[in-house]
Structures are given as structure tokens and as C-alpha cells.
Amino acid sequence: MADVEGTLFVARSTGPGAVREEQLSFRDLQSLLDACTSSEGTALVRVEIVGTSAGERRRLVLDFGHFGRDEE
């Protein structure tokens, strides 16, 4: 999957019992990492990646509960 693109879906709480989902598009893995960093502290995250592998168009979906930055 050398050429990838996709969408990062993040859910943000807007108050008690209310959630708003945002969709952030990316065109390469660096822009995916940048989108994840800018969305730190969110929950219910999903990433959909589309690319070509073995000559066929493939789609990969990853679901996460929460993510954040690892500060060492």
C-alpha cells in the first residue's frame, strides 16, 4: 500500500449524552499522524484506509477506543 488515502473519524463529546462525529481526510501516513495529533483526547476513533495491494484496491478499517500522545 504505497499510495494510501483515507478518513479519520473522531467522536467528540459536546455535553452530557451528546456526541459529534468529525471526519478528517488524509492523503498519506504523515497527514494521518498529524490528524491524530490534532485530535488528541478524543474517543471512539475509526480510521479507514484505501490503497492498492497486489494490484487490487483494498480497504482497511481500524477501530480504537481512545488515543493520545506518548511523551517520553
CHARMM internal coordinates of N, CA and C (Angstrom, degrees):
IC EDIT
DIST 1 N 1 CA 1.4480
DIST 1 CA 1 C 1.5222
ANGL 1 N 1 CA 1 C 109.82
DIST 1 C 2 N 1.2920
ANGL 1 CA 1 C 2 N 118.17
DIHE 1 N 1 CA 1 C 2 N 67.12
DIST 2 N 2 CA 1.4530
ANGL 1 C 2 N 2 CA 121.22
DIHE 1 CA 1 C 2 N 2 CA 179.68
DIST 2 CA 2 C 1.5227
ANGL 2 N 2 CA 2 C 111.52
DIHE 1 C 2 N 2 CA 2 C -69.31
DIST 2 C 3 N 1.3196
ANGL 2 CA 2 C 3 N 117.20
DIHE 2 N 2 CA 2 C 3 N -45.28
DIST 3 N 3 CA 1.4604
ANGL 2 C 3 N 3 CA 121.44
DIHE 2 CA 2 C 3 N 3 CA 177.84
DIST 3 CA 3 C 1.5090
ANGL 3 N 3 CA 3 C 108.55
DIHE 2 C 3 N 3 CA 3 C -98.42
DIST 3 C 4 N 1.3180
ANGL 3 CA 3 C 4 N 116.19
DIHE 3 N 3 CA 3 C 4 N 111.46
DIST 4 N 4 CA 1.4618
ANGL 3 C 4 N 4 CA 120.27
DIHE 3 CA 3 C 4 N 4 CA -179.36
DIST 4 CA 4 C 1.5139
ANGL 4 N 4 CA 4 C 109.96
DIHE 3 C 4 N 4 CA 4 C -123.54
DIST 4 C 5 N 1.3022
ANGL 4 CA 4 C 5 N 114.87
DIHE 4 N 4 CA 4 C 5 N 156.57
DIST 5 N 5 CA 1.4541
ANGL 4 C 5 N 5 CA 122.54
DIHE 4 CA 4 C 5 N 5 CA 171.45
DIST 5 CA 5 C 1.5176
ANGL 5 N 5 CA 5 C 105.64
DIHE 4 C 5 N 5 CA 5 C -153.74
DIST 5 C 6 N 1.2943
ANGL 5 CA 5 C 6 N 116.95
DIHE 5 N 5 CA 5 C 6 N 165.02
DIST 6 N 6 CA 1.4493
ANGL 5 C 6 N 6 CA 118.05
DIHE 5 CA 5 C 6 N 6 CA -179.91
DIST 6 CA 6 C 1.5057
ANGL 6 N 6 CA 6 C 112.34
DIHE 5 C 6 N 6 CA 6 C 175.44
DIST 6 C 7 N 1.3292
ANGL 6 CA 6 C 7 N 113.12
DIHE 6 N 6 CA 6 C 7 N -165.61
DIST 7 N 7 CA 1.4528
ANGL 6 C 7 N 7 CA 121.38
DIHE 6 CA 6 C 7 N 7 CA -177.20
DIST 7 CA 7 C 1.5121
ANGL 7 N 7 CA 7 C 109.34
DIHE 6 C 7 N 7 CA 7 C -135.69
DIST 7 C 8 N 1.3210
ANGL 7 CA 7 C 8 N 116.00
DIHE 7 N 7 CA 7 C 8 N 134.16
DIST 8 N 8 CA 1.4606
ANGL 7 C 8 N 8 CA 122.99
DIHE 7 CA 7 C 8 N 8 CA 172.41
DIST 8 CA 8 C 1.5219
ANGL 8 N 8 CA 8 C 106.44
DIHE 7 C 8 N 8 CA 8 C -100.35
DIST 8 C 9 N 1.3212
ANGL 8 CA 8 C 9 N 117.23
DIHE 8 N 8 CA 8 C 9 N 122.38
DIST 9 N 9 CA 1.4603
ANGL 8 C 9 N 9 CA 122.58
DIHE 8 CA 8 C 9 N 9 CA 178.15
DIST 9 CA 9 C 1.5245
ANGL 9 N 9 CA 9 C 107.34
DIHE 8 C 9 N 9 CA 9 C -104.84
DIST 9 C 10 N 1.3249
ANGL 9 CA 9 C 10 N 117.69
DIHE 9 N 9 CA 9 C 10 N 126.03
DIST 10 N 10 CA 1.4562
ANGL 9 C 10 N 10 CA 121.37
DIHE 9 CA 9 C 10 N 10 CA 177.09
DIST 10 CA 10 C 1.5210
ANGL 10 N 10 CA 10 C 109.00
DIHE 9 C 10 N 10 CA 10 C -126.85
DIST 10 C 11 N 1.3078
ANGL 10 CA 10 C 11 N 116.21
DIHE 10 N 10 CA 10 C 11 N 142.06
DIST 11 N 11 CA 1.4576
ANGL 10 C 11 N 11 CA 122.00
DIHE 10 CA 10 C 11 N 11 CA 177.55
DIST 11 CA 11 C 1.5185
ANGL 11 N 11 CA 11 C 108.35
DIHE 10 C 11 N 11 CA 11 C -108.96
DIST 11 C 12 N 1.3160
ANGL 11 CA 11 C 12 N 114.86
DIHE 11 N 11 CA 11 C 12 N 127.18
DIST 12 N 12 CA 1.4609
ANGL 11 C 12 N 12 CA 120.74
DIHE 11 CA 11 C 12 N 12 CA 179.49
DIST 12 CA 12 C 1.5189
ANGL 12 N 12 CA 12 C 109.79
DIHE 11 C 12 N 12 CA 12 C -115.79
DIST 12 C 13 N 1.3103
ANGL 12 CA 12 C 13 N 116.14
DIHE 12 N 12 CA 12 C 13 N 137.21
DIST 13 N 13 CA 1.4581
ANGL 12 C 13 N 13 CA 120.68
DIHE 12 CA 12 C 13 N 13 CA 176.21
DIST 13 CA 13 C 1.5280
ANGL 13 N 13 CA 13 C 108.94
DIHE 12 C 13 N 13 CA 13 C -74.85
DIST 13 C 14 N 1.3221
ANGL 13 CA 13 C 14 N 115.94
DIHE 13 N 13 CA 13 C 14 N 131.46
DIST 14 N 14 CA 1.4706
ANGL 13 C 14 N 14 CA 120.52
DIHE 13 CA 13 C 14 N 14 CA 177.52
DIST 14 CA 14 C 1.5211
ANGL 14 N 14 CA 14 C 111.04
DIHE 13 C 14 N 14 CA 14 C -111.82
DIST 14 C 15 N 1.3086
ANGL 14 CA 14 C 15 N 116.04
DIHE 14 N 14 CA 14 C 15 N 11.70
DIST 15 N 15 CA 1.4568
ANGL 14 C 15 N 15 CA 121.48
DIHE 14 CA 14 C 15 N 15 CA 179.44
DIST 15 CA 15 C 1.5156
ANGL 15 N 15 CA 15 C 109.13
DIHE 14 C 15 N 15 CA 15 C 147.09
DIST 15 C 16 N 1.3033
ANGL 15 CA 15 C 16 N 117.40
DIHE 15 N 15 CA 15 C 16 N -180.00
DIST 16 N 16 CA 1.4666
ANGL 15 C 16 N 16 CA 120.94
DIHE 15 CA 15 C 16 N 16 CA -179.61
DIST 16 CA 16 C 1.5366
ANGL 16 N 16 CA 16 C 111.09
DIHE 15 C 16 N 16 CA 16 C -59.30
DIST 16 C 17 N 1.3378
ANGL 16 CA 16 C 17 N 115.53
DIHE 16 N 16 CA 16 C 17 N 117.80
DIST 17 N 17 CA 1.4540
ANGL 16 C 17 N 17 CA 120.75
DIHE 16 CA 16 C 17 N 17 CA 176.91
DIST 17 CA 17 C 1.5161
ANGL 17 N 17 CA 17 C 116.04
DIHE 16 C 17 N 17 CA 17 C 75.54
DIST 17 C 18 N 1.3285
ANGL 17 CA 17 C 18 N 118.05
DIHE 17 N 17 CA 17 C 18 N 5.55
DIST 18 N 18 CA 1.4712
ANGL 17 C 18 N 18 CA 121.29
DIHE 17 CA 17 C 18 N 18 CA -178.80
DIST 18 CA 18 C 1.5258
ANGL 18 N 18 CA 18 C 109.94
DIHE 17 C 18 N 18 CA 18 C -118.07
DIST 18 C 19 N 1.3285
ANGL 18 CA 18 C 19 N 116.14
DIHE 18 N 18 CA 18 C 19 N 132.68
DIST 19 N 19 CA 1.4588
ANGL 18 C 19 N 19 CA 121.87
DIHE 18 CA 18 C 19 N 19 CA -179.16
DIST 19 CA 19 C 1.5193
ANGL 19 N 19 CA 19 C 108.64
DIHE 18 C 19 N 19 CA 19 C -133.01
DIST 19 C 20 N 1.3246
ANGL 19 CA 19 C 20 N 115.79
DIHE 19 N 19 CA 19 C 20 N 140.35
DIST 20 N 20 CA 1.4628
ANGL 19 C 20 N 20 CA 121.95
DIHE 19 CA 19 C 20 N 20 CA 176.73
DIST 20 CA 20 C 1.5239
ANGL 20 N 20 CA 20 C 107.67
DIHE 19 C 20 N 20 CA 20 C -120.42
DIST 20 C 21 N 1.3433
ANGL 20 CA 20 C 21 N 116.81
DIHE 20 N 20 CA 20 C 21 N 129.70
DIST 21 N 21 CA 1.4544
ANGL 20 C 21 N 21 CA 120.88
DIHE 20 CA 20 C 21 N 21 CA 179.10
DIST 21 CA 21 C 1.5205
ANGL 21 N 21 CA 21 C 109.99
DIHE 20 C 21 N 21 CA 21 C -97.85
DIST 21 C 22 N 1.3287
ANGL 21 CA 21 C 22 N 115.59
DIHE 21 N 21 CA 21 C 22 N 133.40
DIST 22 N 22 CA 1.4608
ANGL 21 C 22 N 22 CA 122.44
DIHE 21 CA 21 C 22 N 22 CA 176.73
DIST 22 CA 22 C 1.5170
ANGL 22 N 22 CA 22 C 108.81
DIHE 21 C 22 N 22 CA 22 C -113.27
DIST 22 C 23 N 1.3353
ANGL 22 CA 22 C 23 N 116.68
DIHE 22 N 22 CA 22 C 23 N 147.03
DIST 23 N 23 CA 1.4527
ANGL 22 C 23 N 23 CA 122.33
DIHE 22 CA 22 C 23 N 23 CA 176.46
DIST 23 CA 23 C 1.5188
ANGL 23 N 23 CA 23 C 108.82
DIHE 22 C 23 N 23 CA 23 C -117.51
DIST 23 C 24 N 1.3218
ANGL 23 CA 23 C 24 N 116.93
DIHE 23 N 23 CA 23 C 24 N 122.89
DIST 24 N 24 CA 1.4557
ANGL 23 C 24 N 24 CA 122.94
DIHE 23 CA 23 C 24 N 24 CA 179.98
DIST 24 CA 24 C 1.5262
ANGL 24 N 24 CA 24 C 108.50
DIHE 23 C 24 N 24 CA 24 C -117.70
DIST 24 C 25 N 1.3279
ANGL 24 CA 24 C 25 N 117.32
DIHE 24 N 24 CA 24 C 25 N 114.78
DIST 25 N 25 CA 1.4674
ANGL 24 C 25 N 25 CA 121.37
DIHE 24 CA 24 C 25 N 25 CA -179.62
DIST 25 CA 25 C 1.5209
ANGL 25 N 25 CA 25 C 110.54
DIHE 24 C 25 N 25 CA 25 C -79.40
DIST 25 C 26 N 1.3494
ANGL 25 CA 25 C 26 N 115.63
DIHE 25 N 25 CA 25 C 26 N 150.25
DIST 26 N 26 CA 1.4631
ANGL 25 C 26 N 26 CA 120.45
DIHE 25 CA 25 C 26 N 26 CA 173.98
DIST 26 CA 26 C 1.5186
ANGL 26 N 26 CA 26 C 108.98
DIHE 25 C 26 N 26 CA 26 C -140.02
DIST 26 C 27 N 1.3435
ANGL 26 CA 26 C 27 N 116.79
DIHE 26 N 26 CA 26 C 27 N 154.00
DIST 27 N 27 CA 1.4592
ANGL 26 C 27 N 27 CA 122.84
DIHE 26 CA 26 C 27 N 27 CA -177.22
DIST 27 CA 27 C 1.5215
ANGL 27 N 27 CA 27 C 112.81
DIHE 26 C 27 N 27 CA 27 C -115.36
DIST 27 C 28 N 1.3354
ANGL 27 CA 27 C 28 N 116.93
DIHE 27 N 27 CA 27 C 28 N -7.78
DIST 28 N 28 CA 1.4631
ANGL 27 C 28 N 28 CA 121.12
DIHE 27 CA 27 C 28 N 28 CA 176.63
DIST 28 CA 28 C 1.5172
ANGL 28 N 28 CA 28 C 108.25
DIHE 27 C 28 N 28 CA 28 C -157.74
DIST 28 C 29 N 1.3211
ANGL 28 CA 28 C 29 N 116.57
DIHE 28 N 28 CA 28 C 29 N 172.25
DIST 29 N 29 CA 1.4641
ANGL 28 C 29 N 29 CA 119.55
DIHE 28 CA 28 C 29 N 29 CA -175.95
DIST 29 CA 29 C 1.5271
ANGL 29 N 29 CA 29 C 112.89
DIHE 28 C 29 N 29 CA 29 C -67.41
DIST 29 C 30 N 1.3385
ANGL 29 CA 29 C 30 N 117.65
DIHE 29 N 29 CA 29 C 30 N -31.01
DIST 30 N 30 CA 1.4628
ANGL 29 C 30 N 30 CA 119.39
DIHE 29 CA 29 C 30 N 30 CA 177.63
DIST 30 CA 30 C 1.5226
ANGL 30 N 30 CA 30 C 111.12
DIHE 29 C 30 N 30 CA 30 C -64.26
DIST 30 C 31 N 1.3368
ANGL 30 CA 30 C 31 N 117.20
DIHE 30 N 30 CA 30 C 31 N -42.29
DIST 31 N 31 CA 1.4682
ANGL 30 C 31 N 31 CA 119.05
DIHE 30 CA 30 C 31 N 31 CA 179.52
DIST 31 CA 31 C 1.5316
ANGL 31 N 31 CA 31 C 110.76
DIHE 30 C 31 N 31 CA 31 C -69.95
DIST 31 C 32 N 1.3477
ANGL 31 CA 31 C 32 N 118.26
DIHE 31 N 31 CA 31 C 32 N -27.11
DIST 32 N 32 CA 1.4665
ANGL 31 C 32 N 32 CA 120.33
DIHE 31 CA 31 C 32 N 32 CA 172.97
DIST 32 CA 32 C 1.5245
ANGL 32 N 32 CA 32 C 110.07
DIHE 31 C 32 N 32 CA 32 C -65.94
DIST 32 C 33 N 1.3369
ANGL 32 CA 32 C 33 N 116.84
DIHE 32 N 32 CA 32 C 33 N -45.97
DIST 33 N 33 CA 1.4730
ANGL 32 C 33 N 33 CA 120.22
DIHE 32 CA 32 C 33 N 33 CA 177.92
DIST 33 CA 33 C 1.5255
ANGL 33 N 33 CA 33 C 111.01
DIHE 32 C 33 N 33 CA 33 C -61.19
DIST 33 C 34 N 1.3266
ANGL 33 CA 33 C 34 N 117.35
DIHE 33 N 33 CA 33 C 34 N -41.48
DIST 34 N 34 CA 1.4631
ANGL 33 C 34 N 34 CA 121.16
DIHE 33 CA 33 C 34 N 34 CA 178.19
DIST 34 CA 34 C 1.5223
ANGL 34 N 34 CA 34 C 111.16
DIHE 33 C 34 N 34 CA 34 C -62.19
DIST 34 C 35 N 1.3373
ANGL 34 CA 34 C 35 N 117.49
DIHE 34 N 34 CA 34 C 35 N -41.80
DIST 35 N 35 CA 1.4652
ANGL 34 C 35 N 35 CA 121.51
DIHE 34 CA 34 C 35 N 35 CA 178.80
DIST 35 CA 35 C 1.5227
ANGL 35 N 35 CA 35 C 111.10
DIHE 34 C 35 N 35 CA 35 C -65.11
DIST 35 C 36 N 1.3331
ANGL 35 CA 35 C 36 N 116.61
DIHE 35 N 35 CA 35 C 36 N -39.84
DIST 36 N 36 CA 1.4686
ANGL 35 C 36 N 36 CA 120.28
DIHE 35 CA 35 C 36 N 36 CA 177.29
DIST 36 CA 36 C 1.5221
ANGL 36 N 36 CA 36 C 111.26
DIHE 35 C 36 N 36 CA 36 C -63.10
DIST 36 C 37 N 1.3200
ANGL 36 CA 36 C 37 N 116.82
DIHE 36 N 36 CA 36 C 37 N -42.38
DIST 37 N 37 CA 1.4624
ANGL 36 C 37 N 37 CA 121.33
DIHE 36 CA 36 C 37 N 37 CA 179.78
DIST 37 CA 37 C 1.5225
ANGL 37 N 37 CA 37 C 111.10
DIHE 36 C 37 N 37 CA 37 C -64.03
DIST 37 C 38 N 1.3185
ANGL 37 CA 37 C 38 N 117.15
DIHE 37 N 37 CA 37 C 38 N -40.50
DIST 38 N 38 CA 1.4688
ANGL 37 C 38 N 38 CA 120.03
DIHE 37 CA 37 C 38 N 38 CA -178.93
DIST 38 CA 38 C 1.5218
ANGL 38 N 38 CA 38 C 111.44
DIHE 37 C 38 N 38 CA 38 C -72.90
DIST 38 C 39 N 1.3406
ANGL 38 CA 38 C 39 N 117.69
DIHE 38 N 38 CA 38 C 39 N -18.00
DIST 39 N 39 CA 1.4654
ANGL 38 C 39 N 39 CA 121.55
DIHE 38 CA 38 C 39 N 39 CA -178.12
DIST 39 CA 39 C 1.5181
ANGL 39 N 39 CA 39 C 112.29
DIHE 38 C 39 N 39 CA 39 C -104.75
DIST 39 C 40 N 1.3071
ANGL 39 CA 39 C 40 N 117.46
DIHE 39 N 39 CA 39 C 40 N 18.87
DIST 40 N 40 CA 1.4650
ANGL 39 C 40 N 40 CA 122.20
DIHE 39 CA 39 C 40 N 40 CA -177.05
DIST 40 CA 40 C 1.5224
ANGL 40 N 40 CA 40 C 111.01
DIHE 39 C 40 N 40 CA 40 C -55.79
DIST 40 C 41 N 1.3254
ANGL 40 CA 40 C 41 N 115.35
DIHE 40 N 40 CA 40 C 41 N 139.50
DIST 41 N 41 CA 1.4574
ANGL 40 C 41 N 41 CA 121.03
DIHE 40 CA 40 C 41 N 41 CA 177.21
DIST 41 CA 41 C 1.5202
ANGL 41 N 41 CA 41 C 113.06
DIHE 40 C 41 N 41 CA 41 C 92.22
DIST 41 C 42 N 1.3179
ANGL 41 CA 41 C 42 N 118.51
DIHE 41 N 41 CA 41 C 42 N 4.13
DIST 42 N 42 CA 1.4555
ANGL 41 C 42 N 42 CA 121.23
DIHE 41 CA 41 C 42 N 42 CA 178.58
DIST 42 CA 42 C 1.5224
ANGL 42 N 42 CA 42 C 109.93
DIHE 41 C 42 N 42 CA 42 C -88.62
DIST 42 C 43 N 1.2994
ANGL 42 CA 42 C 43 N 116.25
DIHE 42 N 42 CA 42 C 43 N 170.80
DIST 43 N 43 CA 1.4655
ANGL 42 C 43 N 43 CA 121.07
DIHE 42 CA 42 C 43 N 43 CA 178.89
DIST 43 CA 43 C 1.5233
ANGL 43 N 43 CA 43 C 109.66
DIHE 42 C 43 N 43 CA 43 C -131.59
DIST 43 C 44 N 1.3085
ANGL 43 CA 43 C 44 N 116.20
DIHE 43 N 43 CA 43 C 44 N 169.33
DIST 44 N 44 CA 1.4594
ANGL 43 C 44 N 44 CA 123.02
DIHE 43 CA 43 C 44 N 44 CA 179.97
DIST 44 CA 44 C 1.5164
ANGL 44 N 44 CA 44 C 111.05
DIHE 43 C 44 N 44 CA 44 C 52.50
DIST 44 C 45 N 1.2939
ANGL 44 CA 44 C 45 N 115.66
DIHE 44 N 44 CA 44 C 45 N 66.23
DIST 45 N 45 CA 1.4577
ANGL 44 C 45 N 45 CA 122.49
DIHE 44 CA 44 C 45 N 45 CA -174.86
DIST 45 CA 45 C 1.5340
ANGL 45 N 45 CA 45 C 109.95
DIHE 44 C 45 N 45 CA 45 C -103.22
DIST 45 C 46 N 1.3321
ANGL 45 CA 45 C 46 N 115.96
DIHE 45 N 45 CA 45 C 46 N 138.95
DIST 46 N 46 CA 1.4625
ANGL 45 C 46 N 46 CA 122.32
DIHE 45 CA 45 C 46 N 46 CA 176.86
DIST 46 CA 46 C 1.5243
ANGL 46 N 46 CA 46 C 108.61
DIHE 45 C 46 N 46 CA 46 C -133.90
DIST 46 C 47 N 1.3236
ANGL 46 CA 46 C 47 N 116.12
DIHE 46 N 46 CA 46 C 47 N 139.07
DIST 47 N 47 CA 1.4615
ANGL 46 C 47 N 47 CA 121.54
DIHE 46 CA 46 C 47 N 47 CA 176.44
DIST 47 CA 47 C 1.5213
ANGL 47 N 47 CA 47 C 107.41
DIHE 46 C 47 N 47 CA 47 C -120.77
DIST 47 C 48 N 1.3312
ANGL 47 CA 47 C 48 N 116.05
DIHE 47 N 47 CA 47 C 48 N 129.50
DIST 48 N 48 CA 1.4526
ANGL 47 C 48 N 48 CA 121.82
DIHE 47 CA 47 C 48 N 48 CA 173.89
DIST 48 CA 48 C 1.5210
ANGL 48 N 48 CA 48 C 107.57
DIHE 47 C 48 N 48 CA 48 C -115.20
DIST 48 C 49 N 1.3346
ANGL 48 CA 48 C 49 N 116.75
DIHE 48 N 48 CA 48 C 49 N 120.81
DIST 49 N 49 CA 1.4620
ANGL 48 C 49 N 49 CA 122.84
DIHE 48 CA 48 C 49 N 49 CA -177.64
DIST 49 CA 49 C 1.5236
ANGL 49 N 49 CA 49 C 108.33
DIHE 48 C 49 N 49 CA 49 C -117.50
DIST 49 C 50 N 1.3320
ANGL 49 CA 49 C 50 N 115.92
DIHE 49 N 49 CA 49 C 50 N 134.39
DIST 50 N 50 CA 1.4601
ANGL 49 C 50 N 50 CA 121.73
DIHE 49 CA 49 C 50 N 50 CA 178.50
DIST 50 CA 50 C 1.5197
ANGL 50 N 50 CA 50 C 107.72
DIHE 49 C 50 N 50 CA 50 C -123.77
DIST 50 C 51 N 1.3304
ANGL 50 CA 50 C 51 N 116.60
DIHE 50 N 50 CA 50 C 51 N 135.44
DIST 51 N 51 CA 1.4524
ANGL 50 C 51 N 51 CA 121.33
DIHE 50 CA 50 C 51 N 51 CA 178.26
DIST 51 CA 51 C 1.5149
ANGL 51 N 51 CA 51 C 110.85
DIHE 50 C 51 N 51 CA 51 C -166.46
DIST 51 C 52 N 1.3075
ANGL 51 CA 51 C 52 N 116.38
DIHE 51 N 51 CA 51 C 52 N -179.87
DIST 52 N 52 CA 1.4594
ANGL 51 C 52 N 52 CA 121.62
DIHE 51 CA 51 C 52 N 52 CA -179.46
DIST 52 CA 52 C 1.5221
ANGL 52 N 52 CA 52 C 109.34
DIHE 51 C 52 N 52 CA 52 C -105.53
DIST 52 C 53 N 1.3314
ANGL 52 CA 52 C 53 N 115.76
DIHE 52 N 52 CA 52 C 53 N 132.19
DIST 53 N 53 CA 1.4567
ANGL 52 C 53 N 53 CA 122.40
DIHE 52 CA 52 C 53 N 53 CA 178.09
DIST 53 CA 53 C 1.5221
ANGL 53 N 53 CA 53 C 107.87
DIHE 52 C 53 N 53 CA 53 C -139.67
DIST 53 C 54 N 1.3289
ANGL 53 CA 53 C 54 N 117.10
DIHE 53 N 53 CA 53 C 54 N 129.66
DIST 54 N 54 CA 1.4663
ANGL 53 C 54 N 54 CA 122.36
DIHE 53 CA 53 C 54 N 54 CA -178.90
DIST 54 CA 54 C 1.5278
ANGL 54 N 54 CA 54 C 111.23
DIHE 53 C 54 N 54 CA 54 C 54.56
DIST 54 C 55 N 1.3352
ANGL 54 CA 54 C 55 N 115.97
DIHE 54 N 54 CA 54 C 55 N 35.89
DIST 55 N 55 CA 1.4532
ANGL 54 C 55 N 55 CA 121.07
DIHE 54 CA 54 C 55 N 55 CA 176.88
DIST 55 CA 55 C 1.5173
ANGL 55 N 55 CA 55 C 115.20
DIHE 54 C 55 N 55 CA 55 C 78.81
DIST 55 C 56 N 1.3241
ANGL 55 CA 55 C 56 N 117.72
DIHE 55 N 55 CA 55 C 56 N 2.55
DIST 56 N 56 CA 1.4627
ANGL 55 C 56 N 56 CA 121.26
DIHE 55 CA 55 C 56 N 56 CA -179.97
DIST 56 CA 56 C 1.5137
ANGL 56 N 56 CA 56 C 110.99
DIHE 55 C 56 N 56 CA 56 C -120.02
DIST 56 C 57 N 1.3210
ANGL 56 CA 56 C 57 N 115.53
DIHE 56 N 56 CA 56 C 57 N 147.37
DIST 57 N 57 CA 1.4668
ANGL 56 C 57 N 57 CA 121.77
DIHE 56 CA 56 C 57 N 57 CA 177.34
DIST 57 CA 57 C 1.5241
ANGL 57 N 57 CA 57 C 107.66
DIHE 56 C 57 N 57 CA 57 C -74.43
DIST 57 C 58 N 1.3250
ANGL 57 CA 57 C 58 N 117.58
DIHE 57 N 57 CA 57 C 58 N 127.65
DIST 58 N 58 CA 1.4664
ANGL 57 C 58 N 58 CA 123.06
DIHE 57 CA 57 C 58 N 58 CA -177.76
DIST 58 CA 58 C 1.5241
ANGL 58 N 58 CA 58 C 110.29
DIHE 57 C 58 N 58 CA 58 C -124.23
DIST 58 C 59 N 1.3205
ANGL 58 CA 58 C 59 N 115.52
DIHE 58 N 58 CA 58 C 59 N 153.45
DIST 59 N 59 CA 1.4634
ANGL 58 C 59 N 59 CA 122.13
DIHE 58 CA 58 C 59 N 59 CA 176.94
DIST 59 CA 59 C 1.5249
ANGL 59 N 59 CA 59 C 108.57
DIHE 58 C 59 N 59 CA 59 C -129.29
DIST 59 C 60 N 1.3217
ANGL 59 CA 59 C 60 N 116.03
DIHE 59 N 59 CA 59 C 60 N 131.63
DIST 60 N 60 CA 1.4590
ANGL 59 C 60 N 60 CA 123.07
DIHE 59 CA 59 C 60 N 60 CA 180.00
DIST 60 CA 60 C 1.5205
ANGL 60 N 60 CA 60 C 108.03
DIHE 59 C 60 N 60 CA 60 C -122.49
DIST 60 C 61 N 1.3249
ANGL 60 CA 60 C 61 N 117.09
DIHE 60 N 60 CA 60 C 61 N 131.79
DIST 61 N 61 CA 1.4613
ANGL 60 C 61 N 61 CA 121.98
DIHE 60 CA 60 C 61 N 61 CA 179.25
DIST 61 CA 61 C 1.5277
ANGL 61 N 61 CA 61 C 108.32
DIHE 60 C 61 N 61 CA 61 C -121.47
DIST 61 C 62 N 1.3261
ANGL 61 CA 61 C 62 N 116.03
DIHE 61 N 61 CA 61 C 62 N 126.35
DIST 62 N 62 CA 1.4635
ANGL 61 C 62 N 62 CA 122.73
DIHE 61 CA 61 C 62 N 62 CA 178.64
DIST 62 CA 62 C 1.5187
ANGL 62 N 62 CA 62 C 109.06
DIHE 61 C 62 N 62 CA 62 C -119.44
DIST 62 C 63 N 1.3252
ANGL 62 CA 62 C 63 N 117.83
DIHE 62 N 62 CA 62 C 63 N 132.03
DIST 63 N 63 CA 1.4621
ANGL 62 C 63 N 63 CA 122.60
DIHE 62 CA 62 C 63 N 63 CA 177.28
DIST 63 CA 63 C 1.5219
ANGL 63 N 63 CA 63 C 109.17
DIHE 62 C 63 N 63 CA 63 C -112.95
DIST 63 C 64 N 1.3251
ANGL 63 CA 63 C 64 N 115.50
DIHE 63 N 63 CA 63 C 64 N 134.43
DIST 64 N 64 CA 1.4630
ANGL 63 C 64 N 64 CA 122.30
DIHE 63 CA 63 C 64 N 64 CA 178.97
DIST 64 CA 64 C 1.5247
ANGL 64 N 64 CA 64 C 108.53
DIHE 63 C 64 N 64 CA 64 C -126.95
DIST 64 C 65 N 1.3084
ANGL 64 CA 64 C 65 N 117.47
DIHE 64 N 64 CA 64 C 65 N 152.85
DIST 65 N 65 CA 1.4533
ANGL 64 C 65 N 65 CA 120.56
DIHE 64 CA 64 C 65 N 65 CA 175.44
DIST 65 CA 65 C 1.5070
ANGL 65 N 65 CA 65 C 112.47
DIHE 64 C 65 N 65 CA 65 C -86.17
DIST 65 C 66 N 1.3395
ANGL 65 CA 65 C 66 N 116.50
DIHE 65 N 65 CA 65 C 66 N -37.62
DIST 66 N 66 CA 1.4696
ANGL 65 C 66 N 66 CA 121.28
DIHE 65 CA 65 C 66 N 66 CA -176.19
DIST 66 CA 66 C 1.5097
ANGL 66 N 66 CA 66 C 106.72
DIHE 65 C 66 N 66 CA 66 C -167.28
DIST 66 C 67 N 1.3198
ANGL 66 CA 66 C 67 N 117.06
DIHE 66 N 66 CA 66 C 67 N 148.74
DIST 67 N 67 CA 1.4599
ANGL 66 C 67 N 67 CA 119.02
DIHE 66 CA 66 C 67 N 67 CA 174.18
DIST 67 CA 67 C 1.5144
ANGL 67 N 67 CA 67 C 109.66
DIHE 66 C 67 N 67 CA 67 C -143.99
DIST 67 C 68 N 1.3139
ANGL 67 CA 67 C 68 N 114.76
DIHE 67 N 67 CA 67 C 68 N 159.56
DIST 68 N 68 CA 1.4567
ANGL 67 C 68 N 68 CA 121.27
DIHE 67 CA 67 C 68 N 68 CA 179.43
DIST 68 CA 68 C 1.5108
ANGL 68 N 68 CA 68 C 109.73
DIHE 67 C 68 N 68 CA 68 C -159.69
DIST 68 C 69 N 1.2964
ANGL 68 CA 68 C 69 N 115.33
DIHE 68 N 68 CA 68 C 69 N 176.54
DIST 69 N 69 CA 1.4563
ANGL 68 C 69 N 69 CA 121.42
DIHE 68 CA 68 C 69 N 69 CA -177.49
DIST 69 CA 69 C 1.5144
ANGL 69 N 69 CA 69 C 110.19
DIHE 68 C 69 N 69 CA 69 C -87.59
DIST 69 C 70 N 1.3331
ANGL 69 CA 69 C 70 N 116.61
DIHE 69 N 69 CA 69 C 70 N 139.76
DIST 70 N 70 CA 1.4561
ANGL 69 C 70 N 70 CA 122.75
DIHE 69 CA 69 C 70 N 70 CA 176.42
DIST 70 CA 70 C 1.5207
ANGL 70 N 70 CA 70 C 108.39
DIHE 69 C 70 N 70 CA 70 C -95.01
DIST 70 C 71 N 1.2866
ANGL 70 CA 70 C 71 N 116.84
DIHE 70 N 70 CA 70 C 71 N 106.53
DIST 71 N 71 CA 1.4669
ANGL 70 C 71 N 71 CA 121.47
DIHE 70 CA 70 C 71 N 71 CA -178.91
DIST 71 CA 71 C 1.5230
ANGL 71 N 71 CA 71 C 108.80
DIHE 70 C 71 N 71 CA 71 C -94.69
DIST 71 C 72 N 1.3188
ANGL 71 CA 71 C 72 N 116.41
DIHE 71 N 71 CA 71 C 72 N 112.32
DIST 72 N 72 CA 1.4738
ANGL 71 C 72 N 72 CA 119.63
DIHE 71 CA 71 C 72 N 72 CA 178.41
DIST 72 CA 72 C 1.4962
ANGL 72 N 72 CA 72 C 110.97
DIHE 71 C 72 N 72 CA 72 C -106.81
END
COOR INIT
IC SEED 1 N 1 CA 1 C
IC BUILD
